[in-house]
Amino acid sequence: MAVSISSVSCQDQKLNIIVIGAHPDDCDLTAGGTAIKYARLGHNVMFVSCTNGDAGHFSMGGGTLAKVRAAEALEAGKRFGVTYKVLPNHDGELTPELHIRFDIIRLIREWNADIVITHRPNDYHPDHRNTSILVQDAAYMVVVPNIVPDTPPLKKNPVFLYVQDRFQKPYPFQPDIAIDISDVYEQKIYAASAHKSQFFEWLPWVDGSLDRVPKDEKERVKWLAERRKREITPAVRESLIRWYGKEKAEKATVAEAFEICEYGRRPNDEEIKQLFPMLGK
Ligand SMILES: [Zn+2]
């Protein structure tokens, strides 16, 4: 029997995935379920927050808040089974500066990333938009030896992906890949709930629901799971059908979807299945 050596070695190889969000909790919410699935299969996932989150609270701020959020991110990382890195840039003030682009190029190279995941460049939050620009601008540059010469370049451009959002202009999110995370949704929310200052303090304060946050730890996680549950959109359901088949796709209750960025490597279906070994299962 002819066995393709490249496909065997690819199956044996561990994948390296890096998710780059603007704030400590963005990676968790947009790709947390997928990250849990990768971690369970023994692959390496790193969550990166481009800012230290030092603006996201009503009664704390600055260094005090940054410390709280770093500790929360560390705990979330443990729960997800991923490495969590928080960059020392101020929350709400992120701009696409060259030194931050260089930091991102270093991180992608050091992680030897096969896949890089980030926000789309059109988003309500300036930090999300600028994170997207920083990451997009690292695509391709990660293989150029004369850029950031202190860190060896990657041999091939990773696949760059965008996380799902609800923004319609200039065009709505295109779910090229959709992962059924129904079986890990509870674990995702439990892991994300490590960001206590956000989910049980700051965000409820912003939307006026602070008095409805349950006091009991277990009740809180249940409450958060309800609040965070998003309907699977018709486009994402179509993508699930494509990757899982109709029967499995119709049973999915929660999904995470990704759009392929044109600036990274453009994978064909076969490569997508290798990069997302949980697809179809
Ligand atoms: Zn954010």
Boltz pocket constraint, residues with backbone or C-beta under 6 A from the ligand:
constraints:
  - pocket:
      binder: B
      contacts: [[A, 22], [A, 23], [A, 26], [A, 125], [A, 128]]
      max_distance: 6.0
